[in-house]
Amino acid sequence: MHTQDDNMVEYFAKRIPASRILVNTPSALGGIGGSTGLTPALTLGCGAIGGSATSENVGPMNLLNLKHVAFGIKELDQIRSEIPAEKKMQVV
């Protein structure tokens, strides 16, 4: 979209079912990152709105079959103790 009105950008961003809204830039260049600073790529995922797994630029890193091994670094009691008292839910 092309506008100088930040309220109009906010209005569309909240209401239009799109993963990306490009403001004041050509979509052909903005969508692939040429004029927006997004990660450069020539394939764009359509996101959950379009039934895809991603709304990001799809690049070489998305094509790698990576396996992540994650170790627990906190116990459940520690996680609970870090929650502020006003945010804890009462367990009945």
Phi, psi and omega in degrees: 000154179240117180197157172253002185264107180298330178294325178291320177299313180298318179303309181292319182300326181278338190246334184274126181283079180220147179282333180221138172234119182265133184243125175055044176207147177296134184294328180297324178270321183291320182296329180262003175098357183297324183239008185238347183087001174291158179301124182298134175192161179252002177236131183239126176288147184269358176075183182298329180300322180261004178090017181257170180274344184215151173246012179270167171297131179269118182233191183302325181295334177286344182267351179279138176268089184264143174246130179251131174248119183242133178258143175294133180244354178220145173271159182303319180299322179293319178298315179298321183291340180274351179280127177302144185305323182288346180260352181285140178269145176284128176265125183264000000 
